[in-house]
Amino acid sequence: MIKYLLKNLKLPIELINVIYSYVDLLVEIKQPKRFWFKRLISKDYFYGFQDSILQKVILKQEEKTLQILLKNRAYNIINNIHNSNINTL
């Protein structure tokens, strides 16, 4: 994918190969993100609301909650909420 993007820059192929040789393709495997999910799903989401506007509001609130917890480095709370949600499924 990265080499394809480099080819679109219309550079000589030799230069593209040199640039590509410095790209680390395994960076996400070597240093994975601690939390890869976008939001915490609370029990409010599972109440079965058919109103899509209400679901969007709930998802935005949960996304904001996760961002606040990440900002405050509350990793233990995030893990507990996530594990609790997995167990309820």
Secondary structure as the mmCIF struct_conf table of DSSP 4:
data_model
#
loop_
_struct_conf.conf_type_id
_struct_conf.id
_struct_conf.beg_label_comp_id
_struct_conf.beg_label_asym_id
_struct_conf.beg_label_seq_id
_struct_conf.end_label_comp_id
_struct_conf.end_label_asym_id
_struct_conf.end_label_seq_id
HELX_RH_AL_P HELX_RH_AL_P1 ILE A 2 LYS A 7
TURN_TY1_P TURN_TY1_P1 ASN A 8 LYS A 10
HELX_RH_AL_P HELX_RH_AL_P2 ILE A 13 TYR A 22
TURN_TY1_P TURN_TY1_P2 LEU A 25 LEU A 26
HELX_RH_AL_P HELX_RH_AL_P3 VAL A 27 LYS A 30
BEND BEND1 GLN A 31 GLN A 31
BEND BEND2 ARG A 34 ARG A 34
BEND BEND3 LYS A 38 LYS A 38
HELX_RH_3T_P HELX_RH_3T_P1 LYS A 43 TYR A 47
HELX_RH_AL_P HELX_RH_AL_P4 SER A 52 LYS A 71
TURN_TY1_P TURN_TY1_P3 ASN A 72 ARG A 73
HELX_RH_AL_P HELX_RH_AL_P5 TYR A 75 THR A 88
#
